[in-house]
């Protein structure tokens, strides 16, 4: 997918009526959490199927719980595979975190950064891939604590990608959020990510709880330091399909297109620069 200038948007149910009439040409793909759509029937189900038949879709899951100490929910993974097959979706990403143990916590919890956890996650990635028969792409996640850490987030993330031989969904905003929350150099973290593992990118807004605490909300406009990090990502790693996340405080589509077109502008400038230097 490298040097492929595409921009996507997370699809929400409130967008269905509008997008079934027309998806703006600036939006090249749509992304959904399979958990939110797998059981939909009726009008919503028909509308969703109509969109997947006409447009490219990515899936970004919420509850795989790849780092959980509990056994993998094999039945759930099989249901995800059936959903991917039904809608002919090849891209399936999940969070490098966990959300279940004895019960479901309905939140994304940080995995302890240990060698044991690296091996545990890698084994589960291979188990999932054997079932879904496609790559499992893992996303670097935002966090607010690092319990039981024996290594840095950077060391843990790269070790998981290497051990599991899996791809990376690089979330640019999460790098920025964590760099504030855990006091590290965002640009150094970005540059250390393995270019050959990157599948696509996420970018979003967040909430500033305090000067030293950022909360990854996907409910605000992207701020300038995050735009600068995206620009640096293009410069260092190349251009990849990029998804704008907006989960609440969702403005009208024409306002969302302002940020979508800004992503296009960054991509196009770097693609042009690459052509000139070739």
Residue pairs with C-beta under 8 A, 6 or more apart in sequence:
1 198
1 199
1 200
1 240
1 241
2 195
2 198
2 237
2 238
2 239
2 240
3 238
3 239
3 240
3 271
3 274
4 239
4 240
4 241
5 239
5 264
5 267
5 268
5 271
6 28
6 29
6 241
6 242
6 267
7 26
7 27
7 28
7 241
7 242
7 243
7 244
7 260
7 263
7 264
7 267
8 27
8 28
8 29
8 30
8 31
8 58
8 241
8 242
8 243
8 244
9 27
9 30
9 31
9 243
9 244
9 246
9 256
9 260
10 30
10 31
10 32
10 60
10 218
10 243
10 244
10 245
10 246
10 247
11 19
11 30
11 31
11 32
11 51
12 247
12 250
13 44
14 250
15 253
16 44
16 47
16 48
16 51
17 47
18 253
19 30
19 51
20 47
20 50
20 51
23 30
23 51
23 54
23 55
24 253
24 257
24 260
26 257
26 260
26 261
26 264
27 260
28 56
28 241
29 55
29 56
29 57
29 58
29 241
29 243
30 51
30 55
30 56
30 57
30 58
31 57
31 58
31 59
31 60
31 243
32 57
32 58
32 59
32 60
33 59
33 60
33 61
33 62
34 59
34 61
34 80
34 83
34 84
34 92
35 61
35 62
35 63
36 62
37 48
37 83
38 79
38 80
38 83
40 48
49 87
51 57
52 87
52 88
52 89
57 87
57 89
57 91
58 89
58 91
58 92
58 93
58 200
58 243
59 80
59 83
59 84
59 89
59 91
59 92
59 93
60 93
60 94
60 139
60 169
60 243
61 80
61 92
61 93
61 94
61 95
62 95
62 99
62 108
63 76
63 99
63 100
63 104
64 73
64 76
64 77
64 80
64 94
64 95
64 128
65 73
65 97
65 98
65 99
65 100
66 94
66 95
66 96
66 97
66 98
66 121
66 124
66 125
66 128
66 136
66 138
67 96
67 97
67 98
67 109
67 111
67 117
67 120
67 121
67 124
68 98
68 99
68 100
68 101
69 98
69 101
69 120
70 100
70 101
70 102
72 124
72 127
72 128
73 100
74 131
77 128
77 131
77 132
78 131
80 92
80 132
81 131
81 132
81 133
83 89
84 90
84 92
84 132
84 134
90 134
91 137
91 199
91 200
92 132
92 134
92 135
92 136
92 137
93 136
93 137
93 138
93 139
93 169
93 199
93 200
94 136
94 137
94 138
94 139
95 108
95 138
95 139
95 141
96 111
96 121
96 138
96 139
96 140
96 141
96 157
96 160
97 108
97 109
97 110
97 111
97 141
97 143
98 108
98 109
98 111
99 105
99 106
99 107
99 108
99 109
108 141
110 141
110 143
110 145
110 146
110 147
111 117
111 121
111 156
112 147
112 148
112 149
112 150
113 146
113 148
113 149
113 150
113 151
113 152
113 153
113 155
113 156
114 148
114 149
114 150
114 151
114 156
115 150
115 151
115 159
117 156
118 156
118 159
118 160
118 163
119 163
121 160
121 163
121 164
122 160
122 163
122 164
125 136
125 138
125 160
125 164
125 166
126 164
128 136
129 135
129 136
129 166
135 166
135 167
135 199
136 166
136 167
137 166
137 167
137 168
137 169
137 199
137 200
138 160
138 161
138 164
138 166
138 167
138 168
138 169
139 168
139 169
139 170
139 171
139 174
139 202
140 153
140 157
140 168
140 169
140 170
140 171
140 174
140 175
140 178
140 193
141 171
141 174
142 171
142 173
142 174
142 177
142 178
142 181
142 206
142 214
142 215
142 216
143 153
143 178
143 181
143 182
144 181
144 213
144 215
146 153
146 182
149 156
151 159
152 184
153 178
153 182
153 184
153 189
154 184
154 189
154 192
157 168
157 193
158 192
158 193
158 194
160 166
161 167
161 168
161 194
161 197
162 194
166 197
167 197
167 198
167 199
168 193
168 194
168 197
168 198
168 199
169 199
169 200
169 201
169 202
170 190
170 193
170 198
170 200
170 201
170 202
170 233
170 237
170 240
171 201
171 202
171 203
171 204
172 190
172 201
172 202
172 203
172 226
172 229
172 230
172 233
173 202
173 203
173 204
173 205
173 206
173 216
173 222
173 226
173 245
174 202
174 216
175 186
175 189
175 190
175 229
176 186
176 206
176 214
176 225
176 226
176 229
177 206
177 214
177 215
177 216
178 184
178 186
178 189
179 185
179 186
179 189
180 212
180 213
180 214
181 212
181 213
181 214
183 212
186 225
186 229
187 229
187 232
190 229
190 232
190 233
190 236
191 232
191 236
193 237
195 236
195 237
195 238
198 237
198 240
199 240
200 240
200 241
200 242
200 243
201 230
201 233
201 240
201 241
201 242
201 243
202 242
202 243
202 245
203 222
203 226
203 230
203 242
203 243
203 244
203 245
203 263
204 216
204 218
204 222
204 244
204 245
204 246
205 217
205 218
205 219
205 220
205 221
205 222
205 223
205 226
205 246
206 214
206 215
206 216
206 217
206 218
206 220
206 223
207 214
207 215
207 217
207 219
207 220
208 214
208 215
209 215
217 247
217 248
218 245
218 246
218 247
218 248
219 246
219 247
219 248
219 249
220 249
221 259
222 259
222 262
227 262
227 266
230 242
230 263
230 266
231 266
234 266
234 267
234 270
235 270
238 270
238 274
239 267
239 270
239 271
239 274
242 263
242 267
244 256
244 259
244 260
244 263
246 256
250 256
